[in-house]
Amino acid sequence: MAVVGIDMGNFSTYIGVARAGGVEIIANEYSDRLTPTCVTFSQSNRSMGQSSKAMEVTNAKNTICNFKRLLGRKYQDSFAQKEKELNSYAIVEGNGGSVNIEVDYLNERKRFTPEQITGIMFTKIKQITDTELKTKAIDCVIGVPCFFTDAERRAMLDAAQIAGWNCLRLLNETTAVALCYGIYKGDLPEQTEKPRLVAFVDMGYTALQASVVAFNKGKLKMVATSFDTSLGGRDFDRLIMDTMRDEYQKRYKIDSYSSAKAKLRLKAECEKGKKLMSSNAQPIPIGLECFINEIDVNGKMTRAEFEELAKPLFDRIRITLENLLKEAKVTPEELESIEIVGGSTRIPAIKQVVQDIFRKTPMTTMNADESVARGCTLMCAILSPTFKVKEFKIEDCQPYPITLSWQGGVNEDNEVEVFTRWNVIPSTKMLSFYKREPLTVEARYSYPNDIPFSESRIGQYTIEQIQPQPDGTPSKIKVKVRLNRNGIFDVTQAVLIETIEEPNAPTGTEEAMEATPAPEGTQNGTDQNPPSTTTTTQEPMDDTAEATTDAGSGDGQTGEKEKTGEEGTETKPQSATTAAPKKKKKEIDLPITPRVPGANKKEIDRLIEQEHEMIAQDKKEKERSDAKNAVEEYVYDMRGKLDSGPLEKYADDNIRQQLLNDLQKAEDWLYDEGVHQEKSVYVDRLKSLKDIGEPIRNRYNEAENRQNLMQDLMKSIQRIDEAIQTYSTKSSDKYSHIDQSEIEKANKILTEKQTWYDQTANQFTALKKHENPTVLCSQIKQQRDTLERECWAILNKPKPKVEPPKDEPPKQQAPQTNNQQEQQQQQAQNQPPPTSSSGNQQSTEQQSSMDVN
């Protein structure tokens, strides 16, 4: 199973994969690890990534960028209206007030939702991944901004599903960066010790995110986050653009924003200037040739001028970072280090702002562009069963408190904050209600002004089939609400607690009343204030969470504690003469009807089918384009080689002139009627040209290869002839073990090939270049292979093995007598001991060394 992490930003996309050597950011078809987040529609196909970015100026109305900021939003949303002003493509209102993007596609004016556009980009990511991994990638982890709301997260999951991805988790970008930092740290404090606090600042193309994270060995915990959703690199580009626009208007009397093409060209030039100012203090030229009305424009800006213009933006960064310290309840001195990531943090003034707020030099040890993708890939590896990753616990948090409300009485509480600010995710809570009829609960963000979204309501959930108890009292309803690992709220379960008396239990009225205490507001098991047919205002309820069963670890395990279907019996102490009746409680699952933003299953299936149709259209167009390019390539290639080229001598004058005329007609046709034809038309046109041109090319190839093959055949003949002559003259015993009949057989084969060679060589001498050869190169090679195989099979026959003579055992010597042994011993004693000059020298050296000491 492939392990993939995706960081789809508003400007660029990075794809990470986990391999045996670690996490790797893969390259696209242009060998670039950065893939622009752009989608372009044309009359016949779609373009994504690099090819789309190249058409941003030439096809501005149909090139879609920054679509991620439109996910899940309504047309009247302030974000959507701002994007409409900043982008060249058409943003219109769709069904139900949704956002639609209108483009020209397949000669029609078509509308797409932001989820569809995001799904198209996910399709491109899938194609890049499949090509690199040589397998189909399905599971992934996708990075999203920490400020994404419930609707935006649901929209991102829908987009991934449209492209065929199975998203294991939506991971906050701040958490992904922290995971990428912490999992490789070997010097973190133990979990029983005080955690190490690290601040991360991530400033990308459109937004600023900052977080404080507590690290222990094998664990990270998000303490707090802070963000500015509309402060990024493009805002600095906009400042330079506005300044250059004013300057060009004064000097050249032109409006740089008068056309989309001019505006995009100026934007690209200002972006280059911003990058140059980050590394150079001298004035940076910002100019364009043939800008408007063929006028060349020039301007300059220094880093000091740029920083003066951007002071309001730097102040917003300060506010965001100060708010982070306030939310995390820490001081700059308590922070161990400050890590900065994101392309916009390369601006020197931003680094200085970070240093001023935290009173520490920001560290740039992490990859500014790829950290989020690497963190997502690590998270996917943790969730994947195919990779073994060291244990690392992740505690993410929810930046917005969530309130649950329902219809209640005048004097009753009808809402409760189920998840507080910085609540750990995933997390589950159980709520209890007393109701007689279906219950509708509504989830919303507690403070609408604190969320970057126009709608504070998350969703509405109706719990059906609620009935009162047999005695008419309200039924106890347990509702489980969950904030899952994707940061999405949901009501996952609702059960009705039904009380059942055992058959043998006493059924007296007095005993039953004592054994089953009525809820508050009832007497003798009867509701004294029965509700009306439309409300439940008088019904009592428990509006507090009974328990938070699990706060999750961020590693994909829910950890929910499910209730058993049947609880133990409950009894109350009775008098000595009266036995207490036994009660059983049975849990009955209730159906839940959710009304939440996002597409339903039927709509998702329709969008998936539509995406498959567009993929098929892209494939068809590519095949058509390849067929057209093949015709064009053949025309230019053959014409260059026929007209005073290497193929000229291998064609008859009449045929050569005919082919040149056909090639010219084909070229004229390609740029006239053949601009847009079906694939089959191009294939037929190419075939008609090859029917005349390929015989000429084949004659040329035969002539080029013929000489070398004939030489190889002659060399083989000579080597085999030398071997046979060696046998005949007996100048060597190399072939002496071969029978005479075998040698005669090899000589016969050699003679046949020699004769064939002589005849063929004479034919080639008389052959004209424009004539087809009677013997092909493949036949020459076949003759040589046959000669080599058959003759050397005889000549390389191994010699028979000759067994060496067996060694005779050595004769035993007669034993020595006692007198002989005594004589040898006396001779050994009479010999003087040997003298050793080296030994004497060694002793002298030792003595001299001792004297020195």
N, C-alpha and C positions, 0 to 999 in steps of 0.2 A: 504494500500500500504506500502510495506516495504521500509524503509529509510536506505540505505547502503552507507558507505564510504570505499573506497579501497585504500590502500597504498601498491602497488606492487613494492618493491625495488629489487635490483639485488641480494641481499642475503636473505631477508626475506619479508614476506607479513603479513600485519595486516588488519583485517576486523572489521569495526565499524558499529554498528546498533544503531538507535535512539529508545528509549523506553520511557515509562512514567516517569521513574526515571532519565532519561538523556541518555548520550552516553555510550555505553558499547562495549568493544572489546571482540568479541566472540572467543571461543576456538574451535579447530578442534577435530577430532575423538580421538586424543591422549590427550585431555584435556590441550592442550598447545595453548596459544594465538599467539605464533609465528609459522607461517607455512613457511618452507623453500621454496624459489622460485626455484624449481628444477622439471624437467620432465625427466622420464626415460622410454625408450622403451625396450620391451623384445620380445621374440618369440611369445607371445600370448596376451599381453595386455600392457597398459601404467600404470605407477605409477607417482603420483604427490605428492609434499609436503614432509611430514616426511618419508614416505616409499621410496620415490625417493632419499632423502638425505642419507638414510641408505645404498643405493646401489651405492653411488658415487665412492667408491673405488673398489668394486667388479665388477661393470659394467660401468667403466669409459668412454668407447667409446660411450656409448648410453645414458649417463646422461648429460642433457643439463642445464647449469647454465649461468647466466650473458647474457641471450639472449635479455634482454631489450635494451642493448646497440647496438644491431644490427638492431633495428626497422628502416625501411625506408631507409636503407643505401645500397650503391653499394659495390660490392666485393672488388674493388680497393680502397675503402675508408680507410684512415689510422686507423680509429677506428676498422674496420672489420679485418684488418691485425694484429692489436695488440691483439685483442681477439683470433685470430687464434693461436697466439704464447702462450697465457696464458692458454688456455683451452685444454682439452684432446679430445673433440669431433671434428668431421671433418666439417670444414667450407669450402664450395666449391662455385664456380661461377655458377649461374643459368641463366635463360633466360634474355636477355637484360642486362647482367652484374649485376644482382641482387645477393643477398646473399642467399645461401641455406645451410641447415644443413642436413648432410647425416647420417643415422642411420640404424641399423638392426631392422626390425619390421615385424612380421608375416612371418618370414623365408625369407624375401626379403630385398634388399638394397633400402631404400626409402629416398626421399628428402622432407624436409619441409622448409617453409619460416619462418623467425622469427615471422611474424604475426600469423602463425598457432601455433607455439610453445606458444606464449603469449596467444592465444585463448584457448589452452589446459589448461594453468594455470588458466585462468579466469573460465573455466568449473569447475575446482576443487574448486575455491572460491565460485562458485554458489552452488555446492553440500554442502559445509560446511554451507553456509548461509541458504539454504533451510532446512537442517536438524535442525539447531538451531531455526529458526523462525517457523518451521512447516507450512510453506507456500512458494509459489514460489516468489522469489525475482527477480525483473526485473529492476527497476530504481536504478541508482547508480551515485555517483560522484567519479571520478578516479583522484588520484594525479599523476602529472608528474613533472619532473625537470623543473625549470624555464628557462633553456637554451635549451629546446627542440625546434627544428625548425618545420616549417610547415609540412614537409614530415613525421617527427617522430610523430607528433600529429595525422595526418591522419592515420598513421599505427596503432597507439594505439586505435583509434576509430574503425578501421576495426577489430582488434583483439577482442575488446569487443563485437562487433556485431556478430562475429563468434560463440561466446559462449552464445549468447542470451541475453546479457545485453543491456539495453537502457541507454546509458550514458547521463545524463542530463548536465554534464559539465566536462571538463578537467580543474582541478584546479592546479595551480602552487603550488609546495610543500612549497615554501616560504610563499605564501599567506595562505595556509592551516594552517601552524604553527602560523602565525599572527592572524588568525581568532580564533584559539583555545585559544590563549592568551587573545585577546581583548574582546571577547564576554562576558566573565565572570567578567571583571573589572568594578567595580561600581564607581571608583573614577577618571574616565577620565574627562578631561576638556570639557566644553561645545563647541559646534561647532563654536560658535562665538569667542572662545578664541584660544590662541596659542596651536597647537597640541603637544602632548607628543611624542617625538621621541624615538623609541626603536630599537635596533639592534638585529638581530637573526643570529646565526651561526649554520648551519646544516651540519655536516660532517658524511656521511654514509659510505657504503662499497666501493663505487667506485668514489664518487664525493663530492666536497665541494661547498656549496651554502651559501651565506650570503646576508642579506637584511637590509635596513633601512625602517621602517614603521612609519607613522604619525598616531596617534590615537586621536580621539575625541569621545565624547559620542555618541554611535550608529553609528560609522563610522571608517573605516581604509582606509588609502591610501598608496599604495606602492610608496615609493620615488625613490628607486634605488635598483638594485641587482648586485651582483658580484659573480663569480664562477670560479672554476677550475674543468673541466670535467673529469680529470684523476688523481685525488688526493683523495684517500679514505683509508679505513682500510686495504684493500688488498695490498696496496702499502707498508704499514708498515710490513705486513706479509711477503711480498716478500723480504724485507731487512733481516729479521731474517732467512728466508729460504736460501738465498744466503750465509749468514755467516755460518750457520750450514752445508751447503753443502761443503764449503771450509774446515771447521774443520773436518768433517767426512772423506773427501778425504785425508787429511793429516794423520789422525790418523788410519783410517781403510782401506784406499786405495779403496774406493768405490765411485761411482758417484750416488748421490741421485736423479738425474734427468734422470737416464738411462731408467726408465720405468714409465709409467703413474701412476701405482699403488703406486710405491715408492714415487713419487712426491706428490701425493695426501695425503698419510699418513704423510709425513713430513709437508705438508701444515697445516693439522689439528692439529698437535702437536705444530707447531709454533704459530698458532692462540691461542691455550690454553696458551702458554707461554706469549704471548703479554698481555692477559687479567690478568694473575697473576702478571706481572710486573707493571701493572697499580695500583695495591693495595699493593704490597710488594716491599720493597727496597733491600732485600737480594737477592743473586743470585738464579735464577730460573732454575731448571734442565730441559733440553729438550732432551729426549731420546726415543728410540724405540726398542722394542724387536723383534728379528727375522726380521730385516729390509731387508737386501739384503744378499743373500747366507746364511741365517740363522744366521747372525751376529747381536749381540746386540750393539747398538750405544748409546753413552751418550755425552751430552754437557751442557754447562751452559752459562747464560747471565745475566748480571745485568741491572738494569734500567739505570744506568749512561752510560753503553756501548750502550744500545739501543738508548738513546737520542743522543749520539755522532754519531751513524750511520744515524739517521734520520734528522740531521741538514739541509740537502738540502730540505727535505720535509717541515720542519718547516719554512724555508725561503719562500717557495711557498705559505704557508698559510699567512705569513706576507704580501706578495705582493697582494694577493687577498683581504685581509681586508683593506689595505691601499687604494687600488683601489676603494673599496666600499665607503670609506669616500670621496674620490675625486669625484666620480660619484654623490653621494648624496649632495655634497657641504655643508657638515656639519663638525664640529669639535667634538672630543671626549667629550668635556665639554657640548655640546648641547644634548647629548644622555642621556636619563633618566636612562636606564638600558641596560644590555646585557644579552640575553637569549641564552643558548646553548642547542642544541638537536642533536640527531644522536648518534649511538653507538660509533663512533671513538672519540667523544669529551670527553670520559671517560679517555683518556690518559692524565696524569697530565701535560706533557709538552705542549700539545695543549691548555689546560686551561691557562697556563702561557703565551703563545703567545697571546691569545685573551686579557688577562689582560694587557699585555705590549702595545698592539696597542690601545685599547680603554681607558686605564688608569682607569679601573673599574673592580671590581671582577665579573666575569661572574656568572650569576644566574642559578641554576639547579632546579628551581621550577616546570618546565614542564617535563612531561614524555619523556625521551630521545628517546624511541622507538615508542611510540604510538601517538605522537602529530599530525603527518600528517594524520593518519587515523581518528582521532577525528575531525580534522578540515574539512576533506572531508565529514564526516557524518553530521556535523553541516551545511555545505553548502547544502547538499542534503535535510536536514530538512527545510532549508529556501526555497528551490525550490519546496518542496512538499506541496500539499494542505491539507494533512492529519495532519500536525503538525503545531502548533502555536508557532512560535519562535519570540522573541523580535526583533524589527526592527533593522537591522544592515546593513549599506551600505558598499559595498566593491568596491574599485577602484583599479583594478589591472593594470599592465603596461606591455608594450611590450619592451623587451631589445634590439631589432634589428630594425633599420630604414628600411622602405620598399619603393622602387622606382618603379614607373610605366613608362614603355617606349613603344614607338610605332614608326612606320616608318614615318618620316617627311622629310621636305625639307632640303637643304643644309644649309640655313641660318636660319632655324627655330629650336626652342627647341623641342626635341622629347622625353623628359623624365621629370618627376616631382616626388619629394619625397612626397608621399601621407601620409605616417605615419612616424613621427619622432621617434627618440629614446625616450623611456619612455612614448610613447603615451598611453593614457588610453584605456583599452579594457573592454567591446566592444566599437567600434567606427565606424562611417559611414561617408563617404565623397562623394560628388557629383562632377563629372567632366563634362565639356562640350567640345564637338568637333564639327567641321564643316567638313562633309565628303560627298562624292558622292557614294562611294563603300564600301564594307565590310571592317571593321577595326579590326586589330589584335593588342592587347596590351599584353605586357609581364611584369609580376611582378617578382621582384628579391630583394634580400637583398642588401642594398646599399653598404655595405663594406664586401666583401667575406672573407677577412682575419680575421674578428671579429667574425665569426660564427663557431661553432664546427661541421662543415658539409662540405663535399667535393663539393656540388653543391649549388651555390647561387641562382639559378633560382627557383622561387616558382611555377610558372605555366604560361600558355599561354592561352589567351581567344580571340576567334574570334567572333565578332558581325556581324551577317548575315543580309541580306535583307535591306541594306542601299541603298536608292535611292535619287537622287537629287530632288529638289523642281520642281514643274511644269514649272517654268520659267528658269530652268537650273542651278540655284544657288545651292551651297552645302547645305545639310540639317544639321540642328542642332541636335546633338546627345548628350543626357545626359546619363552618365554612373555612376552607383552607385557602389562604392567599399566598402567593409566592412571587418573589423577585428572583428570576432565574439568572443563570450565569451570563446570559446575554444582556442583562440589565433591563429585561422586559417584564412588566407586571402582568399577572394573570390570576384568575380564580380557578384553581386546579381541581377542587373537590368540594362537594356539599353533601352531607349525610343527614338523614332524619333519625333521631333517636326514638325508637318506639319501645314503650314499656309493655311487657307481656307478663300476665300472671300465670304461674304454674297451675296445672289442673287440680292438684291436690291442695293448693293453698286455700285458706279460709277466704270466703267471699263476703263476709259481713261488712256492712257499710262503715261501722265504726273502726274495724281493723284496717280496712283499705284506706280510709282517710288518714289514719295514723301512720301507715307504712309509706304512703306517698305524699310527701309534703307538697302543697300547692305552691306555685310560684307567687312571688309578691304581687298583690293586687287581686288575689282570689280568696274566697272563703268556702270551706267545705268542698273543695274541688270544683267550684263553680265560679266562673268569671263574673264579678259583680258589675263590671263595665264592659259589656260585650261590644266589639268593634262594629263599625258600619260595614256595609257590603263592599266599600271601595277603599277603606283605610284600615290601618292597624295601629292607630295612634294610642289606643289604650293598652296595647299588649306590652307586658314587661319584657325586658331583654337584658342580656349581659353584653355590654358594648366594649368590653375590654378583652384583649388577647389573653387566652388562657396560658399559652406557652409559646416561646420561640424555640421550636424544636431543633432548628439547625441554622447555623450561620454560614455554613459552607466553607470550603477551603480554596475555591477557585480552580480546583484541578478537575472539574467536570463531574464530581460526585455530588449528588443532591443531598444525601444524608437525611432524608425525611423519615420521620418515625410514624409509620402508618398505624392507625388504630385497628384493633382486631374487630371482627364482625360481631362478636358477642361478648359482653362484659360479665363479670361475676355477679352473683346475686347480691342484692342489698337488703338489709334487715334493720329494723329499729327495735330497741329494747322495749318489751311489753311487760305487762303485769305477770305475776307468777301463774295466774289461771288462764291467760289468753296467749295463744301461740301467734307469733308474727307471720304474716303471709310473705312468701318469697316472690321476688320480682326478677324478671330477666329483661335486659336492655338489648335491643337489636338495632343495628345500623343499616339503614336503607339508603343506597346511593340515589341522589337526585340529579336529574338532567340540568345542565347549565347552558343557557343561550347567551353567548357573548356578542356584543356589538362594539367592535374595536376597529381602528383604522387599518387600512391595508386591503389587499386583494384576497378574495375567497378562493377556494380550491378550483372552482370552475373557471374563474378569471385567470388564475395562474396557469392552468392547463392551456387556455386559449393563447396566452402570451408565449408559453413554451413552444406551442405549435407554430406560432407566427415567427419566432426566432429561428426555428428549424427551416422554415421556408426561406427566410432571408439568408441563412447559411448556404442553402442549396443554390440560391440565386448568385451568391458570391462565388461559389465554386464553378457554376456554369459560366459566369462572366470571365473568370480567370482562365478557364479552358479556351474560351473564345478568343481572349486576348493573346494567349500563348500561340494559338493557331495563326492569328494575324501576324504576330511578330515573327513566326517561323517563315511565312511567305516573304515578309520584308527582308529578313536576314538572308534568305536564299537569293533574292534578287540582287542585293548588293554584293554578296560573296561571289556568285557566279559571274556577274558582269565584270568585276575587277580582275578575275582570273582568266576570262576569255579574251578580254580586250588588252592585248599586249601583255598577257600574264602567262603563267606556267601551263594553262590548259589550251592555249591558242594553237599549238602544233598538233594537238591530239584530236582536233575536230576538222572535218571537211569544211571548206570555205562556205558552201551553201548551208550546211547544217549550223555552222557557227553563226552566220548572219541571221538565220531564222531564229535561233535561240536568243540572240541579242535583241531582236525585234520583239519577241515574246516577253522578255524581261522588261523592256521599256513599257510595253502595254500593261504589264502587271503592276509596275510602279505607278503609272498614271491612274490605273483603276483603284489602287489602294488609297490614294488621296482624293478620290472622287466618289464613285459609287461604292467602293469597298471599304469606306470608313467604318461602317457598322453593319456587318453581315453576320449570318449565323456561322457557327464553327464548321459545319459541313461544307459551306461555300469555300472557306479558306483552305480546307483540306483538299478539296477537288482541284482548286487552282494550283496548289503546291504540287500535286501529283502530276498534273499536265506539264508543268515545267520540269519536273524530275525525269519524266519519261524521255525527254530529249537531253537533259543535262547530265544525268547520272552515268550513261554509257561513256561520255567524254571523261568524266571524273574517274571512272573505273579504269579506262585505258591509261590514264596518267598514273594512277596508283599501281597498276600492274607493271608499268615500265620502271617506276621508281623502286619497286621491291624485287623485280626480276633478277637484276644483276647480283644482288647480295645472296639470293637464294641459289642461283646457279653456282656461285663461288662456294657456298657451303656444301653443295652436292659434290663438287669436284674435290674439295678437301676430304670429304668422307671416302670418296673413291680412292684417293691417294693413300690414306691411312690404312685402309683395308688391303690395298695392293702391297704395301710395305710389309704388313703382317704375313701375307701369303708368301712373299719372296723370302722372308726370314725363315719360314718353314722349309721352303724348297732348298735354300742354300745351306741350311743347318748351321747358320752363323750363331744361333742361340738356341738353347734348349727350352725357351719359353713356351713354344707350341709343339714340342716333341711328343707330348703325350696324346695328341689328337690324331685320330685315324686318318689315313690317306683319303678315304671316301668322303669324310666330312670336309676336308680341305678342298676336294674337287667340287663339292656342292657349293661351298662358299665362293669358289672361283667362278663357277657358272653364273651365280647371281651377280657377281661383280661385273662379269663380261656383259650381261644383259643391261645393267644400269649404265655402263660405259657407252654402249651402243645407243641407248636411249638419249643419253646426254649429248652425244655428237649430233644425232639427228635433230634434236630440239634446238641446239645452238645454231645449226644451219638455218632452221626456220626463222629464228629470231633475227638473224642477220638480214634475211630478205624481207622482213616485216616492216611495213611503213607505220609511222606513228599514229596516223588517223584510222588505221585498220584494227579490227578486233583481233586479238591474239587467239591462235588455235589451242595453245597450251597456257593454262592459268598458273598463277603463283601457287595456288593451293595444290595443284597437281605436282609441281616441282617439290614442294615440301613433303608431299605424300611419298614420292619416289625416294627421297632421302631418308625419311623415317623407316620405310620398308627395308632399305639397304642396311641401315644401322642396326635395326632390330634383328634381322635374320642372320647377317654375317657375324655380328659380335656375339650372338647367342652361341655360335660355334667356336669362335676364336677365344672367347672368355671362359671356355669350359675349364673348371678347376682341375688341377693335377690330383691323381689318386694319392691318398695318404699312405706313407710308408712307416710301419711300426718299428721303433728302435729296438735293438737286441736287448734281451733281458740281462741285467747285471747278476754275475755269479757271487754267492756269499763269500766273504774273505776267509782264508784258512786260519785256523786257530794256532797260535804259537805254543810251543811246549813250555810248561811251567819251569821257572828258574829253581835251581837247587839251592840249598842253604849256603854252600860255599860261595856261589856267585853273588848272593845277596850280601854276605859279609864283606866281600871284596869291594862292592859298589859303595857301601857305607864308609869303609876306610878311606877310599879315594875322596869322598865328599868332605871328610873331616880334615884331610891333609891340605886341601886347597885354601889359600889365603882369602880373607873377606874382600869383596870389591870395594874400591875407593870411589867416592863421588865428589867431583869438583864442584858441582852445583850445591851440594850439601855444605861443603866448607865455605863456599861464598856466602850462603845464606847465614851461616853462623857468624861470619865476620860482619855482615851487615847488621845483624841484631846487636852485636857487641858495640859497634860504632854508634848505633842509635842510642843505646843505653848510656854511652859516654857523654853524648851530647846532652842528654837529659840531666 
